[in-house]
Amino acid sequence: MTTLINPADGRPVAEIPDTRAEKVAAVVQTAREAFEQWRDATPGERARVLLRLADLVEGDAEELTRLEVEETGKPAAVFRDGELPFAIDNLRFFAGAARSLEGTGAGVLSKGYTSVLVRRPIGVVGSISPWNFPFIMAVWKAGPALAAGNAVVIKPAPRTPRTTLRLAELFAAAGAPDGLLQVVTGGADVGQALVTDPGVDMVSVTGSTETGRAVMRGAVDGLKRVHLELGGKAPALVFADAALEDMAAGVVMGATYNTGQDCTAATRVYIDRSRYGEAVEALRDALSRVRPGDPWEPGSDIGPLISAAHRDRVDGFVRRASGRVVWGGTPIDGPGFYYAPTLIADADQSSEIVQAEIFGPVLVAVPFDGEDEAVRLANDTPYGLASSVWSADVSRALRVSHRLDVGVTWVNDHLPIASEAPHGGVKGSGFGKDMSQEAVQEYSVTRHLMIKHAAPQARDSFRPA
């Protein structure tokens, strides 16, 4: 049994029974049986179920908001007015994508034969989702996999399981086959059982880079397909011609959204030395206007960190940091696990505060001299998920963007996403795409059908000598 704690006040809100690791195999087998029905459903039939699910999620907005806010501490308005409508849009996009997962009529590739390429589902997908965006990440895992014709067994993070459990209930109510989307709860032992179960054909994980490595090791024996969306350390490159007030507002939003517990968060801001002092001051002013507070209060910009242990971890990074604290840098007194939005300037590029993923509302400023150095510093971490470039020069913005080793680059903004655009990284940030048609393709496999043109020739019956 896991006791769920509200990070805004430290009080327990619910108890959730853990799935016993030895029961995972039975769950997977039920998913396999449901997959046998679902894979033969037409694209239109799959789409109708996903569209009904989107409608049910929309109608359940208040309950989903309550569950998400109680477990994560994020401001209610952030989830109810932002993340939840976006998740609904994701589901409707995946419903449409289910009807667009087409093979290719490849034509005559060998004399006397016509080749046709078709896409088919993989089977049972074992998914592991994180605690920072529990509902929307469950949608990103389940939506494209189900659209492609697979069954899904998903394990949410132990701290934040209830919106995922609710999603599975709503999916069943939408008319899906029994067992097609199932949830197992618990810790690492349950995740390991799911990853290594021979009935799981593919593993999809959003989590830390260390979690990704562990999952890959677990998937090796079964030669399972692996999809990983892992950590990040997103740089923001600020050139001398950038509009500093706009930059500060955008970077601070990117650094503090979800209290910085976001793998695409702006965490390193590299600034042309000629504007460095002005830019640091603009960032300090913008951070000073970010209001931590009660998640249910309309004026709260950010909520608490997920746990006391995580708050202490973030504080440890700040206390050990090279450079100087310009703003914040301390836990906030009172109930809950709050941490002040923080800006550290003049940090050393090789230091922990620049290189490691902090996962809190901490922004680090470093000066650069010239475009080449800016790109070199931006690429100089193990991660490669997201980045932003701030400049009035479109040519420079494009030139620099193409040189960054990341999955996404925003120009003069940081964080916006769209259902039609793929999300995923390179290097230590993993591989594979969430959202977009590419995500649906991730959960399918191409098959080659080769059809002989000539009719079979009649043969004499076999007669023994």
C-alpha positions in Angstrom: 0.0 0.0 0.0 1.3 3.5 -0.9 0.2 6.5 1.0 -0.1 9.6 -1.3 1.0 12.9 0.1 -0.2 16.3 -1.0 3.0 18.3 -1.6 1.3 21.6 -0.9 0.7 20.8 2.7 2.4 17.5 3.5 -0.8 15.7 4.4 -1.9 12.3 3.2 -4.7 12.3 0.6 -5.2 8.6 -0.3 -3.9 5.1 -0.1 -3.4 3.1 -3.2 -2.8 -0.7 -3.1 0.4 -1.8 -4.9 0.2 -4.5 -7.6 2.3 -7.5 -6.5 5.1 -8.0 -9.0 4.1 -11.7 -9.5 0.6 -10.5 -10.7 2.1 -8.5 -13.5 2.2 -11.5 -15.8 -1.5 -12.1 -15.4 -2.2 -8.5 -16.3 0.0 -8.8 -19.4 -1.8 -11.9 -20.5 -5.2 -10.2 -20.2 -3.8 -7.4 -22.3 -2.6 -9.9 -24.9 -6.2 -11.3 -25.2 -7.6 -7.8 -25.6 -4.9 -7.1 -28.3 -6.2 -10.0 -30.3 -9.5 -8.2 -30.7 -8.2 -4.7 -31.0 -5.6 -5.2 -33.7 -8.3 -6.4 -36.1 -10.5 -3.4 -35.4 -10.7 -1.0 -38.4 -9.0 2.4 -38.1 -12.4 4.0 -37.9 -13.4 1.8 -35.0 -10.3 2.7 -33.1 -10.8 6.3 -33.8 -14.4 6.3 -32.5 -13.3 4.8 -29.2 -10.5 7.4 -28.8 -12.9 10.2 -29.7 -15.4 9.0 -27.1 -12.5 8.9 -24.6 -11.6 12.5 -25.3 -15.3 13.5 -24.7 -15.4 11.6 -21.4 -12.1 13.2 -20.3 -13.5 16.6 -21.1 -16.6 15.8 -19.0 -14.5 14.6 -16.1 -12.4 17.8 -15.9 -13.2 18.7 -12.4 -12.4 15.3 -10.9 -9.2 14.9 -12.9 -8.1 18.4 -11.8 -8.7 17.5 -8.2 -6.7 14.3 -8.4 -3.8 15.9 -10.3 -3.5 18.9 -8.0 -3.7 16.8 -4.8 -0.9 14.6 -6.0 1.4 17.0 -7.7 0.7 20.4 -6.1 0.7 22.2 -9.4 -1.7 25.2 -9.7 -5.2 24.1 -10.5 -5.5 26.7 -13.3 -2.3 25.4 -14.9 -3.8 21.9 -15.2 -7.5 22.6 -15.7 -7.0 25.4 -18.3 -3.8 24.3 -19.9 -2.6 20.7 -19.6 -6.0 19.0 -19.6 -7.3 20.7 -22.7 -4.1 19.9 -24.4 -4.3 16.2 -23.4 -7.9 16.2 -24.8 -6.5 17.7 -28.1 -3.8 15.0 -28.1 -6.5 12.2 -27.9 -8.5 13.7 -30.7 -5.3 14.0 -32.8 -4.5 10.4 -32.1 -8.0 9.4 -33.1 -7.4 11.1 -36.5 -3.9 9.6 -36.8 -5.4 6.1 -36.3 -7.1 6.6 -39.7 -3.9 7.8 -41.3 -1.5 5.0 -40.4 -1.1 3.8 -44.0 1.4 1.6 -45.7 2.9 2.3 -49.0 2.1 0.8 -52.4 5.7 0.2 -53.3 5.0 -1.1 -56.8 7.0 -3.6 -58.8 10.4 -4.0 -57.1 11.2 -7.4 -58.6 10.0 -8.5 -62.1 6.7 -10.4 -61.8 5.8 -9.2 -58.3 4.0 -6.3 -56.7 5.3 -5.2 -53.3 3.0 -3.6 -50.7 4.2 -2.1 -47.5 1.7 -2.2 -44.6 2.0 -1.1 -41.0 0.8 -3.3 -38.2 0.7 -3.0 -34.4 3.5 -4.4 -32.3 1.5 -6.1 -29.5 1.5 -5.4 -25.8 3.3 -2.2 -24.8 4.6 -1.8 -21.3 4.7 1.9 -20.4 6.2 3.7 -17.4 5.1 7.3 -16.8 6.6 10.0 -14.5 5.3 12.0 -11.6 5.7 15.5 -13.0 3.0 15.3 -15.6 1.1 12.2 -14.7 -2.0 12.6 -16.7 -0.7 14.1 -19.9 2.2 11.7 -20.0 -0.2 8.8 -19.6 -2.1 10.1 -22.7 1.2 10.5 -24.6 2.0 6.8 -23.8 -1.4 5.2 -24.3 -2.8 7.4 -27.1 -0.5 6.6 -30.0 0.0 3.0 -28.9 -3.8 2.4 -28.9 -4.3 4.3 -32.1 -1.8 2.0 -33.8 -3.7 -1.1 -32.6 -1.7 -2.2 -29.5 -2.7 -3.0 -26.0 -1.1 -1.0 -23.1 -0.1 -1.9 -19.6 1.0 1.3 -17.9 2.8 1.8 -14.5 2.4 5.4 -13.3 4.9 6.8 -10.7 4.1 5.6 -7.2 3.4 9.2 -6.0 0.9 10.1 -8.7 -1.2 7.1 -9.9 -4.8 8.3 -9.6 -5.3 10.2 -12.9 -3.9 7.3 -14.8 -6.2 4.9 -13.0 -9.1 7.3 -13.9 -7.9 7.4 -17.6 -8.2 3.6 -17.7 -11.7 3.7 -16.3 -12.8 6.3 -18.8 -11.3 4.3 -21.6 -13.3 1.2 -20.6 -16.4 3.4 -20.5 -15.6 4.6 -24.0 -16.2 1.1 -25.3 -12.7 -0.4 -25.5 -12.3 -4.2 -25.1 -11.8 -5.3 -21.5 -8.2 -5.3 -20.5 -6.9 -3.2 -23.5 -5.6 -0.4 -21.2 -4.6 -1.6 -17.8 -2.7 0.1 -14.9 -0.3 -1.6 -12.5 0.8 0.4 -9.4 3.9 0.3 -7.2 7.6 0.8 -7.3 10.7 -0.3 -9.1 9.9 -4.0 -8.6 6.6 -3.7 -10.5 8.3 -1.7 -13.2 11.0 -4.4 -13.6 8.4 -7.1 -13.8 6.6 -5.2 -16.5 9.8 -4.5 -18.5 11.1 -8.1 -18.4 7.7 -9.9 -18.9 8.0 -12.1 -22.0 4.5 -11.1 -23.0 5.5 -7.4 -23.4 6.6 -6.6 -26.9 7.7 -3.0 -26.5 8.7 -0.8 -23.5 8.0 3.0 -23.5 9.4 5.1 -20.6 9.5 8.7 -19.6 11.8 9.3 -16.7 15.4 10.0 -15.7 18.4 9.0 -17.8 19.3 6.5 -15.1 15.8 5.0 -15.3 16.3 4.7 -19.1 19.5 2.8 -18.7 17.9 0.4 -16.3 15.0 -0.2 -18.6 17.3 -0.9 -21.6 19.2 -3.5 -19.5 15.9 -5.1 -18.6 14.7 -5.2 -22.2 17.8 -6.8 -23.6 17.0 -10.4 -23.1 13.7 -10.1 -24.8 15.0 -7.9 -27.6 12.1 -5.6 -27.0 11.7 -2.4 -28.9 12.4 0.5 -26.5 11.1 4.1 -26.5 12.8 6.5 -24.1 12.0 10.1 -23.3 14.5 11.0 -20.6 16.1 14.0 -18.8 17.1 17.3 -20.1 19.2 20.4 -19.4 17.8 22.9 -21.9 20.0 25.9 -22.8 18.6 29.3 -23.8 21.0 31.3 -26.1 20.6 35.1 -25.8 22.3 37.1 -28.4 23.1 40.8 -28.2 20.2 41.9 -30.4 17.6 40.0 -28.3 14.7 41.9 -26.8 15.7 41.4 -23.2 12.4 42.1 -21.5 10.6 39.5 -23.7 13.5 37.1 -23.3 13.4 37.4 -19.5 9.7 36.7 -19.4 9.9 33.7 -21.7 13.0 32.2 -20.1 11.6 32.6 -16.6 8.4 31.0 -17.7 10.4 28.2 -19.2 12.4 27.8 -16.1 9.6 27.8 -13.5 6.7 26.2 -15.2 5.6 23.2 -13.1 8.1 24.5 -10.5 10.9 23.6 -12.9 10.0 19.9 -12.8 10.0 19.6 -16.5 12.7 17.9 -18.7 12.4 20.7 -21.3 12.7 23.5 -18.7 15.0 26.4 -19.5 17.9 25.7 -17.0 21.0 27.3 -18.6 20.9 30.7 -20.1 23.9 31.7 -22.1 24.2 35.5 -22.7 26.3 37.5 -25.1 28.9 39.2 -22.8 28.1 42.6 -24.2 24.5 42.4 -22.7 25.3 40.0 -19.8 24.7 42.4 -16.9 21.5 43.8 -18.4 20.2 40.4 -19.1 20.9 39.0 -15.6 19.1 42.0 -14.1 16.1 41.4 -16.4 16.0 37.8 -15.4 16.2 38.7 -11.7 13.3 41.1 -12.1 11.2 38.6 -13.9 11.9 35.9 -11.3 11.0 38.3 -8.5 7.4 38.4 -10.0 6.9 34.7 -9.9 4.5 33.9 -7.1 4.7 30.5 -5.3 1.5 29.7 -3.5 -1.5 27.5 -2.7 -2.4 25.5 -5.9 -6.1 26.4 -5.5 -5.5 30.1 -5.2 -5.9 31.9 -8.6 -2.8 34.1 -8.0 -0.4 31.3 -7.6 2.1 30.9 -10.5 3.9 27.8 -9.2 3.3 25.2 -6.6 5.6 23.1 -4.4 8.1 20.5 -5.4 6.9 17.0 -5.3 8.4 15.9 -2.0 10.5 17.0 1.0 13.3 14.8 -0.3 13.2 16.4 -3.7 13.2 19.9 -2.2 16.3 18.9 -0.2 17.9 17.6 -3.4 17.3 20.9 -5.2 18.6 22.9 -2.3 21.7 20.7 -2.2 22.5 21.6 -5.8 22.1 25.3 -5.0 24.2 25.2 -1.9 27.0 23.4 -3.8 26.8 25.7 -6.8 29.6 27.6 -8.3 28.8 31.3 -9.0 26.6 33.7 -7.1 23.0 33.5 -6.1 21.3 36.6 -7.6 17.8 35.7 -6.5 16.1 33.1 -4.3 18.3 30.1 -3.3 16.4 28.9 -0.3 13.4 26.7 0.7 10.2 28.6 1.6 9.0 28.3 5.2 5.6 26.9 5.9 3.6 23.8 5.1 4.4 22.0 1.9 7.6 21.5 -0.1 8.1 25.0 -1.7 11.4 26.4 -3.0 12.1 29.9 -4.1 12.6 30.6 -7.8 16.4 30.9 -8.1 18.9 32.6 -10.4 22.6 31.8 -10.2 25.1 33.9 -12.2 28.7 33.3 -13.3 28.7 29.5 -12.8 31.5 27.5 -14.2 30.6 25.5 -17.3 32.1 22.2 -15.9 30.3 22.6 -12.5 27.5 20.4 -11.3 24.9 23.2 -11.4 25.5 23.6 -15.1 25.9 19.9 -16.0 23.4 18.0 -13.9 19.6 18.0 -14.2 18.2 19.7 -11.1 14.5 19.5 -11.8 13.5 22.6 -9.8 13.0 26.3 -10.4 16.7 27.0 -10.8 18.2 29.1 -13.6 21.9 29.4 -14.2 23.4 32.3 -16.3 26.8 32.1 -18.1 28.3 34.7 -20.5 29.6 33.8 -23.9 31.8 35.5 -26.5 30.7 34.8 -30.1 28.3 32.4 -31.8 30.7 29.5 -31.9 31.3 29.6 -28.2 27.5 29.9 -27.5 26.9 26.7 -29.6 29.8 24.9 -28.0 28.6 25.7 -24.4 25.0 24.8 -25.3 26.0 21.4 -26.6 28.4 20.7 -23.7 26.2 18.5 -21.5 25.1 14.8 -21.8 21.6 15.8 -22.6 19.8 16.8 -25.9 16.1 17.4 -25.4 15.3 21.1 -25.9 16.7 24.6 -26.4 15.8 28.1 -27.3 17.5 30.9 -29.3 16.8 34.6 -28.6 17.7 37.0 -31.4 16.1 39.5 -33.8 18.3 38.1 -36.6 16.3 35.4 -38.3 19.4 34.1 -40.2 21.4 33.8 -37.1 18.5 32.1 -35.3 18.2 29.5 -38.0 21.9 29.0 -38.3 22.4 28.5 -34.6 19.3 26.3 -34.3 20.7 23.8 -36.9 23.9 23.5 -34.9 22.3 22.5 -31.6 22.2 18.8 -30.7 18.7 18.7 -29.4 15.2 17.4 -30.3 13.5 20.8 -30.4 14.6 24.5 -30.6 12.3 27.4 -30.0 13.1 30.8 -31.4 12.2 33.8 -29.2 10.1 31.5 -26.9 10.5 28.5 -24.7 8.1 25.6 -24.1 5.2 25.8 -26.6 4.2 22.4 -28.1 1.5 21.2 -30.5 -0.1 17.8 -30.9 1.0 17.7 -34.6 4.7 18.2 -33.7 7.0 15.4 -32.4 8.6 15.6 -29.0 11.8 13.7 -28.1 15.5 14.1 -27.7 19.0 12.8 -28.6 22.1 11.8 -26.6 21.3 11.2 -22.9 17.7 12.5 -23.4 16.8 9.2 -25.1 15.2 8.3 -28.5 11.7 8.0 -29.9 9.0 10.6 -30.3 5.9 11.5 -28.4 2.9 13.3 -30.0 2.5 13.7 -33.8 2.1 11.0 -36.5 5.7 9.9 -35.7 4.6 8.8 -32.3 1.9 6.5 -33.8 4.5 5.1 -36.2 6.8 4.4 -33.2 4.2 1.9 -32.0 3.8 0.0 -35.3 6.0 -2.1 -37.6 6.3 -2.1 -41.4 5.5 -5.4 -43.1 6.3 -6.3 -46.7 3.8 -8.2 -48.8 5.1 -9.6 -52.1 2.5 -10.8 -54.5 3.3 -12.9 -57.6 1.6 -11.7 -60.8 1.2 -15.0 -62.6 -1.5 -17.4 -61.6 -0.3 -20.7 -60.0 0.2 -23.4 -62.6 -1.9 -26.7 -62.2 0.2 -29.6 -61.3 -0.3 -33.3 -61.8 -1.3 -35.2 -58.7 1.6 -37.0 -57.1 1.7 -40.7 -58.1 4.0 -43.1 -56.4 6.3 -45.0 -58.7 
